[in-house]
Amino acid sequence: MNRILLGLVILGLQLSTFAQNPDSHQAKPYTESTGVLYWNQHQAFFLRIGTSERDTGVVLKSNKQTQFTNPGYFDEEGMNIISTKFAVDPVSKKRVNPAIEIQWNIIADGTSPKTQISFGGAVEYSSQKKVYFGPSLNVQVTSQDKHSGVENIFIQNSNGNFEPYKGQLYFDTEGEFKLTAYAVDRVGNAEKPITKIFTVDRTAPESKYEIHGPQLNEIINIDTKIELFTTDTISGIKNLEYKIDELPRQIYKGGGLPTANLEDGQHTVEFFATDNVLNIEKVKTLRFYLDKLPPIITSDVLGDRFIVNDQIYFSGRTKLKLTSVDNKSGIKDILFSIDSDQFGSYTQPFYLPSKPGIHIVRFFAIDKMDNMSTGDRHSHDRFEEYRHNVNKIYVDLTGPTLSYEILGPKIQVGDTTFLSKNSRIKLGGTDGESGMNYLSYSINQTQAEETYTVPFSLSKDGVNYIEIFGYDNVNNRNRDDFTVIIDNQAPEIFFIFSIEALGIKEELPILSKHTKLYLAATDEKVGTKEISYSVNGSSFVPYTTAIGSFRANSVNTVIARAIDMLANEKIEEIRFWLE
């Protein structure tokens, strides 16, 4: 009896090479290592019967369903079975008892894979059907297949060629991208490509400020408006944040910064913007001085005067002098009126009218930020709120007299002062008018004024520029400055033996018993004050001449010490063998 085999004709598949066209995949069969056969459901099949595995055999034909066979198609996706009625033992050629059926399993696969594009590592934001991602974007493409399994995933980046997907993608450049992907299973089912269009935004927003209203250099008043603006050309602005001085950070909502309630004085605004994918702008800084204090105005009598029963009498030779000072922006104008006359600008001391009787003088000052000494910046008519007696009023217009003193190490070379880190600077000041309030100082123009409380030291080597400031009790300021050189460098020590070494022992030079040791030291800035030394643990003694009398046949240790004129100290150890 011949051995009869049932088999399927496999229609071959050739995967074409392509660039931008993803639809040229042919159907093909696939056999797993376990022997399971997968057949593309859309591919025809023929049944053959032969006497050996290599025998092409005879194509089986159906006399009853000719129109549905040769070729035939699997009607259902999934498991399909071809079987014989009974199994025959290949040795005895007899039916196996008990009877069993022989089955050939074929899995029909007509469904293409399903591919998914996943984004990670970056913030995502969607607006008006556009998708944006921030920096560090990575993309993974995955695909699943119901039956035969995924054979290949293909991707196309923007308008490039389709290429096999090899792993996670990284997008480290900015711009708009179009990523297309699809998968093919092991029997040639190719899915319809899916496409993701997205934009990578790696650029932070750009913010600025505008000042509208009264301003003089960095000085503003409470009517001045500071507005913030920001732009982002890609994903758009999420927040514009600001912080005034040490107040909590706020989100800017337009309309200008809330400066009216700030104290008079120097203020700092820090602001930055964040876009919708969390690109954060580098913090920007705006510094301004809010001038809210009105000028101080005083009157002074020049000439004869007489006071009786609280009534002041002037002679015809008496003049009234008006003086005004301002804490920051400076005086813009002084206005005065005699009796019911119109207010005019004050330019010089003036006489009262040469008319007997009582005369009323009113006056006020305006600074360059329109702060008025009347207390009302917007009206010149509310003078009843301001009363001023025509008395001699002492006006303090000058700041304190400043001084400084060096405590500790100090060397004066010509007009240059040398100090060390152990030196301290003591500030002083006097004010014979309103009196001293406080002293402050600034070092090397790299810091704001620091209030002086106790003598301070400087640690930075080299030239140090110190500014000192004195404030009296009416906030008049005086300034002085001086320069010192800080020398924290100890002298350099040099030594030499009077006789050359005889050799080396245990990495130390071997010297003869007649050897003497000479020491020297140099200091580039202030000079060496003293050199001393210790031999084999003895007390330090000043160096005056060559050192001798060392221990024979042993290691000798000399400790050399040099001190400069500012007490900077250098220690050096010298070790050697003495024969």
Buried (B, 14 or more C-beta within 10 A) or exposed (E): EEEEBBBBBBBEBEBEEEEEEBEEBBBBBBEEEEEEBBBBBBBBBBBBEBEEEEBEBEEBEEEEEEEEBBEBBBEEBBEBEEEEEEBBEEEEEEEEEEEEEEEBEBBBBBBBBBBEBEBEBBBBBEEEEEBBBBBBBBBBBBBEBBBBBBBBBBBBBEEEEBEEBEEEBEBEEEEEBEBBBBBBBBBBBBBEBBEBEBBBBBBBBEBEBEBEBBBBEEBBBBBBBBBBEBEBEBBBBBBBBBBBEEEEEBEBEEEBBEBEEBEBEBBEBBBBBBBBBBBBBEEBEBEBBBBBBBBBBBBBBBBEBEEEEEEEEBEEEBBBBBBBBBBBBBBBBBBBBBEEEEBEEBEEBBBBEEEEEEEEBBBBBBBBBBBBBBEBBEEBEEBEEBEBEBEEBEBBEBBBBBEBEBEBBBBEEEEEBBBBBEBBBBBBBEBEBBEBBBBBBBBEEEEEBEEBEEBBBBEEBEEBEBBBBBBBBBBBBBEBEEEBBBBBBBBBBEBEBBEEBEEEEEEBBBBBEEBBBEBBBEBEBBBBBBBBBBBEEEEEEEBEEEBEEBEEEEBBBBBBBBBBBBBBEBEBEBEBBBE
